[in-house]
């Protein structure tokens, strides 16, 4: 189990360092790899983590902190890293500590240097809460936490053919210029000299190696020698820093002017950079939009960017250099604003496209750009609060499905605390906050927020705002165990606003609440008709969110009316849709229903496995109620039936194995039709 990054390049050398780090991890619960930028701390941590997988029963988990500039999102970023999507109103650090408390795992915190103090305090709390936790951190300086063992990461050995830096150069050269031979004596000597001059710093070696596309090893050596003469004052640049600074500066100079400009402008991004996002944010002046994509590729060829999936990443050290040049160009404020407005527009577009065939793609887009969306909101809260309010409201439902409830609540409460004008943006932000609070189980706060949303909607008299408010209020009542009130609120809103869902998407959201309320009230025939209508509307628009909940209710109705095979089919359909949306709460609900449907067919062991995987998801989201209140008693009936079919010992064995297994793997097994007992 775990989520370690996948890298495609080879790991070179570090035999002694690996032994030292592994020995430190056996004797200490907090080990920090320290060293200058570009020296290879992250890669050494990753290699250590890969080798340690088998020693930790609950896996090895990775949290990338390189995009954080303060501690505001630190704990939730670590929660995301370990797969905890907590839905409770607790402090994130309390939820994280409780979730880790019974586990034996290795947590890697990568790039702690900007937030060393907060990282140290967080680690101290987590180690106290979780006796089975071990932390491996990378930072340019120690975290300062009690019991910390620091391991200084030196550069690779450099100088002779057998040394590590030379091996790294040769391996990267094979990828950069596969037809180039470096075996002749002159080239071999030049490579050794390059590695010696760069003090064996891996990032510096890789940047130099990238120039082999256009230069010989001897030419690279000559240029390095001439540049180094300008940076010989060790009091200004310590030796290692000087070598890296030399190579980064040299790589910068070898870029074409427009590539240098793009490098600087890309420094405002926090996560994966796609070509369309880069064009929207970075084009302007001499850098035309059509020149951005080719320039991205050239920067990747020169190792300034790293290709990943459909986009690019920039190493933190190179991002810092780009940010320095952006400030020199006096474009830092301009680009931060352009970046924020672009991602605000992404959130608005996603909300507008929610009810349609691109719904799944928009959920993925919001999930994939989470770090940049947060950076955009931070900027807009200071510079354009009205736009921040619009953006936060638009991202609300996506965030609730993607598990970012703490961030959603924090940002929504911040924008709603500002003295901003009333109108649809504020109403939508109130709706999003009400949904967030309800999902966290903070029902009284959600009810108050819903009432405020209702008042705002009444003043507007806009159908969509009225339906938004009704959705918020009725959802809260549904989760409070008051289905009759939930039905009345949602039904009245739908009766008063019967227009096309394409014009008022919240009509579909209210239909979902009305459907759940009908089945909770025992009006199963009406609920069945409502679910079928909801499915038809969803299919018409090509959306997945409401269709999945229609499948959930159809599965429940079929199960309650004695048709378990039909129930199983709808439960699997719901799970498939919710998996596409990355909606962990929906997956947990669907797994419970699937377990019931399988149990009703007499397969107790398979039901136990589905239920155990469902428990893993419920634990992951920390939800206190496991869905709407009335499902609790029904779930107990299913479990009893499965136990009787399998026998207590077989049931417990299958359940515990599934609940302790990786949740994603368990879901994949649950989705296989004809899951054998």
Secondary structure, 3 states (H helix, E strand, C coil): CECCCCCCCCCCCCHHHHHHHHHHHHHCCEEEEECCCCCCHHHHHHHHHHHHHHHCCCCEEEEECCCCCCCCCHHHHHHHHHCCCCCCCCCHHHHHHHHHCCCCEEEEEECCHHHHHHHHHHHHHHHHHCCCEEEEEEECCCCCCCCEEEEECCCCCCCCCCCHHHHHHHHHHHHHCCCCCCCCHHHHHHHHHHHHHCCCCHHHHHHHHHHHHCCCHHHHHHHHHHHHCCCCCCCCCCHHHHHHHHHHHHHHHHCCHHHHHHHHHHCCCCCCECHHHHHHHHCECCECHHHHHHHHHHHHHCCCCEEECCEEECCHHHHHHHHHHHHHCCCHHHHHHHHHHHHHHHHHHHHHCCCCCCHHHHHHHHHHCHHHHHHHHHHHHHHCHHHHHHHHHHHHHHHHHHCCHHHHHHHHHHHHCCCCCCCHHHHHHHHHHHHHHHHCCCHHHHHHHHHHHHHHHHHHCCHHHHHHHHHHHHHHHHHCCCHHHHHHHHHHHHHHCCCCCCCCCHHHHHHHHHHHHHHHCCCHHHHHHHHHHHHHHHHHHCCCHHHHHHHHHHHHHHHHCCCHHHHHHHHHHHHHHHHHHCCHHHHHHHHHHHHHHHHHCCCHHHHHHHHHHHHHHHHHHCCCCCCCCCHHHHHHHHHHHHHHHHCHHHHHHHHHHHHHCCHHHHHHHHHCCCCCC
